[in-house]
Amino acid sequence: MSFNYPDGAVWLDDLVEIIEPGAGYAVCGIHGDRLVPPMGWTLTDRRNTVRLFAPTPATAAGVA
């Protein structure tokens, strides 16, 4: 998560193994999903979401 006070903006990004000092804060997926910016701020979620158990086209169509 990173933010810009003058612009009133918050950005959620994917977690990385090494966080550069001053580059933001690590926020897990659960807390990122619950994040609510201050009133008047914008929140931009730039995370790549991958569902662990996403249905395949065959299972979605009912073919197993």
DSSP file (Angstrom, degrees, kcal/mol; ACC not computed):
  #  RESIDUE AA STRUCTURE BP1 BP2  ACC     N-H-->O    O-->H-N    N-H-->O    O-->H-N    TCO  KAPPA ALPHA  PHI   PSI    X-CA   Y-CA   Z-CA
    1    1 A M              0   0    0      0, 0.0    24,-2.9     0, 0.0     2,-0.3   0.000 360.0 360.0 360.0 135.8    0.0    0.0    0.0
    2    2 A S  E     -A   11   0A   0      9,-2.3     9,-3.0    22,-0.2     2,-0.3  -0.937 360.0-169.3-136.1 162.1    1.3    3.4   -0.8
    3    3 A F  E     -A   10   0A   0     -2,-0.3     2,-0.4     7,-0.2     7,-0.2  -0.968  19.8-145.6-150.7 163.3   -0.4    6.8   -0.5
    4    4 A N  E  >> -A    9   0A   0      5,-2.4     5,-1.8    -2,-0.3     4,-1.3  -0.935   8.8-163.1-135.5 109.0    0.0   10.5   -1.5
    5    5 A Y  T >45S+     0   0    0     -2,-0.4     3,-0.7     1,-0.2    -1,-0.1   0.930  88.0  52.0 -60.4 -49.4   -1.3   13.0    1.1
    6    6 A P  T 345S+     0   0    0      0, 0.0    -1,-0.2     0, 0.0    -2,-0.0   0.867 118.2  38.5 -58.9 -34.7   -1.5   16.1   -1.2
    7    7 A D  T 345S-     0   0    0     -3,-0.1    -2,-0.2     2,-0.1    35,-0.1   0.608 103.3-130.1 -89.0 -12.3   -3.6   14.1   -3.8
    8    8 A G  T <<5 +     0   0    0     -4,-1.3    34,-2.4    -3,-0.7     2,-0.4   0.945  59.0 142.5  62.1  48.3   -5.6   12.2   -1.3
    9    9 A A  E   < -Ab   4  42A   0     -5,-1.8    -5,-2.4    32,-0.2     2,-0.4  -0.954  35.5-169.5-128.8 142.0   -4.9    8.9   -3.0
   10   10 A V  E     -Ab   3  43A   0     32,-2.4    34,-2.7    -2,-0.4     2,-0.4  -0.988   7.6-163.2-127.2 137.9   -4.2    5.4   -1.8
   11   11 A W  E     -Ab   2  44A   0     -9,-3.0    -9,-2.3    -2,-0.4     2,-0.5  -0.983   6.9-154.5-124.4 132.6   -2.8    2.5   -4.0
   12   12 A L  E     + b   0  45A   0     32,-2.5    34,-3.0    -2,-0.4     2,-0.3  -0.920  21.8 177.6-102.7 127.1   -2.9   -1.2   -3.2
   13   13 A D        -     0   0    0     -2,-0.5    14,-0.2    32,-0.1    34,-0.2  -0.810  36.5 -82.5-123.1 165.2   -0.3   -3.2   -5.0
   14   14 A D        -     0   0    0     32,-0.3     2,-0.2    -2,-0.3    -1,-0.1  -0.302  53.2 -99.7 -62.9 149.6    0.7   -6.9   -4.9
   15   15 A L        -     0   0    0     12,-0.1     2,-0.3    11,-0.1    -1,-0.1  -0.474  39.7-161.5 -68.6 142.1    3.0   -8.0   -2.1
   16   16 A V        -     0   0    0     -2,-0.2     3,-0.1     1,-0.1    -3,-0.0  -0.885  25.3-122.2-122.3 157.6    6.6   -8.3   -3.0
   17   17 A E  S    S+     0   0    0     -2,-0.3     2,-0.5     1,-0.2    -1,-0.1   0.909 100.8  38.9 -67.0 -42.0    9.3  -10.2   -1.1
   18   18 A I  S    S-     0   0    0     -3,-0.0     2,-0.6     2,-0.0    -1,-0.2  -0.942  73.3-158.3-115.2 122.0   11.6   -7.2   -0.6
   19   19 A I        -     0   0    0     -2,-0.5     5,-0.1    -3,-0.1     3,-0.1  -0.875  16.9-134.0-101.2 122.2   10.0   -3.9    0.3
   20   20 A E    >   -     0   0    0     -2,-0.6     3,-2.3     1,-0.1     4,-0.2  -0.510  34.5 -97.5 -71.2 137.2   12.2   -0.9   -0.5
   21   21 A P  T 3  S+     0   0    0      0, 0.0    -1,-0.1     0, 0.0     0, 0.0  -0.331 110.5  13.5 -56.5 131.7   12.3    1.6    2.4
   22   22 A G  T 3  S+     0   0    0      2,-0.3     3,-0.1    -3,-0.1    -2,-0.1   0.461  97.4 107.6  82.8   1.0    9.9    4.4    1.7
   23   23 A A  S <  S-     0   0    0     -3,-2.3     2,-0.3     1,-0.3    -3,-0.1   0.488  88.7 -86.7 -91.5  -2.6    8.1    2.5   -1.1
   24   24 A G        -     0   0    0     -4,-0.2     2,-0.4   -22,-0.1    -1,-0.3  -0.896  50.2 -62.0 133.5-163.7    5.0    1.7    0.9
   25   25 A Y        -     0   0    0    -24,-2.9     2,-0.4    -2,-0.3     0, 0.0  -0.952  39.0-115.3-129.3 144.3    3.6   -0.8    3.4
   26   26 A A        -     0   0    0     -2,-0.4     2,-0.4   -11,-0.0   -12,-0.1  -0.659  35.1-180.0 -78.8 128.9    2.9   -4.5    3.1
   27   27 A V        -     0   0    0     -2,-0.4   -12,-0.1   -14,-0.2   -14,-0.0  -0.994  22.1-131.7-131.9 124.8   -0.8   -5.3    3.4
   28   28 A C     >  -     0   0    0     -2,-0.4     4,-2.7     1,-0.1     5,-0.2  -0.211  30.7-103.3 -69.2 167.1   -2.1   -8.8    3.3
   29   29 A G  H  > S+     0   0    0      1,-0.2     4,-2.4     2,-0.2     5,-0.2   0.871 118.5  53.5 -60.7 -40.2   -5.0   -9.7    1.0
   30   30 A I  H  > S+     0   0    0      1,-0.2     4,-1.1     2,-0.2    -1,-0.2   0.940 114.7  40.0 -62.6 -46.9   -7.6   -9.8    3.9
   31   31 A H  H  > S+     0   0    0      1,-0.2     4,-0.7     2,-0.2    -2,-0.2   0.853 113.1  55.4 -72.7 -33.1   -6.7   -6.4    5.2
   32   32 A G  H >< S+     0   0    0     -4,-2.7     3,-0.6     1,-0.2    -1,-0.2   0.891 106.2  51.9 -62.4 -38.8   -6.4   -5.0    1.7
   33   33 A D  H 3< S+     0   0    0     -4,-2.4    -1,-0.2     1,-0.2    -2,-0.2   0.796 113.3  44.8 -66.9 -28.0   -9.9   -6.1    0.9
   34   34 A R  H 3< S+     0   0    0     -4,-1.1    -1,-0.2    -5,-0.2    -2,-0.2   0.510  84.2 124.6 -92.9  -5.7  -11.1   -4.4    4.1
   35   35 A L    <<  -     0   0    0     -4,-0.7    -3,-0.0    -3,-0.6     8,-0.0  -0.324  37.0-174.1 -63.4 130.6   -9.2   -1.2    3.5
   36   36 A V        -     0   0    0     -2,-0.1     3,-0.1     3,-0.0    -2,-0.0  -0.987  18.0-137.8-124.4 118.7  -11.4    2.0    3.5
   37   37 A P        -     0   0    0      0, 0.0     3,-0.1     0, 0.0     6,-0.1  -0.266  35.8 -83.2 -71.4 162.7   -9.6    5.2    2.6
   38   38 A P    >   -     0   0    0      0, 0.0     3,-2.3     0, 0.0     2,-0.0  -0.247  63.8 -77.0 -59.9 155.1  -10.3    8.4    4.5
   39   39 A M  T 3  S+     0   0    0      1,-0.3     3,-0.1    -3,-0.1    -3,-0.0  -0.299 121.7  20.9 -56.6 131.4  -13.4   10.4    3.4
   40   40 A G  T 3  S+     0   0    0      1,-0.4    -1,-0.3    -3,-0.1     2,-0.2   0.318 101.1 112.5  91.2  -7.6  -12.6   12.3    0.2
   41   41 A W    <   -     0   0    0     -3,-2.3     2,-0.4   -32,-0.0    -1,-0.4  -0.566  61.7-129.7 -93.1 160.5   -9.7   10.1   -0.8
   42   42 A T  E     -b    9   0A   0    -34,-2.4   -32,-2.4    -2,-0.2     2,-0.5  -0.871  12.1-152.7-108.6 146.2   -9.5    7.7   -3.8
   43   43 A L  E     -b   10   0A   0     -2,-0.4     2,-0.6   -34,-0.2   -32,-0.2  -0.980   7.7-169.7-118.6 123.8   -8.5    4.0   -3.5
   44   44 A T  E     -b   11   0A   0    -34,-2.7   -32,-2.5    -2,-0.5     2,-0.9  -0.960   9.7-154.6-115.4 116.6   -7.0    2.3   -6.6
   45   45 A D  E     +b   12   0A   0     -2,-0.6   -32,-0.1   -34,-0.2   -34,-0.1  -0.804  21.6 167.7 -93.3 107.3   -6.6   -1.4   -6.3
   46   46 A R        +     0   0    0    -34,-3.0   -32,-0.3    -2,-0.9   -33,-0.1   0.178  32.5 127.0-104.4  15.6   -3.7   -2.4   -8.6
   47   47 A R        -     0   0    0    -34,-0.2     2,-0.7   -35,-0.2   -34,-0.1  -0.448  62.0-126.1 -74.4 146.0   -3.4   -6.0   -7.2
   48   48 A N        -     0   0    0     -2,-0.1     2,-0.5     2,-0.0    -2,-0.1  -0.841  28.4-149.9 -87.0 119.2   -3.5   -8.9   -9.6
   49   49 A T        +     0   0    0     -2,-0.7     2,-0.5   -35,-0.0   -35,-0.0  -0.816  18.3 179.2 -98.1 128.3   -6.1  -11.2   -8.2
   50   50 A V        -     0   0    0     -2,-0.5     2,-0.5     4,-0.0     3,-0.0  -0.989  21.0-141.6-126.9 121.0   -5.8  -14.9   -8.8
   51   51 A R    >   -     0   0    0     -2,-0.5     3,-1.0     1,-0.1    -2,-0.0  -0.703   5.4-149.2 -82.8 128.6   -8.4  -17.3   -7.4
   52   52 A L  T 3  S+     0   0    0     -2,-0.5    -1,-0.1     1,-0.3     0, 0.0   0.841  95.6  32.7 -66.6 -33.3   -6.8  -20.5   -6.1
   53   53 A F  T 3  S+     0   0    0     -3,-0.0    -1,-0.3     2,-0.0     3,-0.1  -0.294  80.4 161.3-120.8  47.8   -9.9  -22.6   -6.9
   54   54 A A    <   -     0   0    0     -3,-1.0     2,-0.1     1,-0.1    -4,-0.0  -0.450  44.8-109.2 -68.0 137.9  -11.2  -20.9  -10.0
   55   55 A P        -     0   0    0      0, 0.0    -1,-0.1     0, 0.0    -2,-0.0  -0.410  27.2-129.8 -68.5 143.2  -13.5  -23.2  -12.0
   56   56 A T     >  -     0   0    0     -2,-0.1     4,-2.5     1,-0.1     5,-0.2  -0.485  29.9-103.6 -82.4 162.9  -12.2  -24.5  -15.3
   57   57 A P  H  > S+     0   0    0      0, 0.0     4,-1.3     0, 0.0     6,-0.2   0.867 122.2  52.5 -56.2 -35.4  -14.5  -24.1  -18.3
   58   58 A A  H  4>S+     0   0    0      2,-0.2     5,-2.8     1,-0.2     4,-0.3   0.927 112.2  42.4 -68.2 -44.7  -15.4  -27.8  -18.1
   59   59 A T  H >45S+     0   0    0      1,-0.2     3,-0.9     3,-0.2    -1,-0.2   0.847 111.4  55.8 -71.6 -31.9  -16.5  -27.7  -14.4
   60   60 A A  H 3<5S+     0   0    0     -4,-2.5    -1,-0.2     1,-0.2    -2,-0.2   0.829 108.0  49.1 -66.6 -30.6  -18.3  -24.4  -15.0
   61   61 A A  T 3<5S-     0   0    0     -4,-1.3    -1,-0.2    -5,-0.2    -2,-0.2   0.482 122.6-107.5 -86.7  -2.8  -20.3  -26.1  -17.7
   62   62 A G  T < 5S+     0   0    0     -3,-0.9     2,-0.6    -4,-0.3    -3,-0.2   0.588  78.6 130.3  88.9  10.1  -21.1  -29.0  -15.4
   63   63 A V      <       0   0    0     -5,-2.8    -1,-0.3    -6,-0.2    -2,-0.2  -0.878 360.0 360.0-100.4 123.2  -18.8  -31.5  -17.3
   64   64 A A              0   0    0     -2,-0.6    -1,-0.1    -3,-0.1    -5,-0.1   0.419 360.0 360.0-109.9 360.0  -16.5  -33.4  -14.9
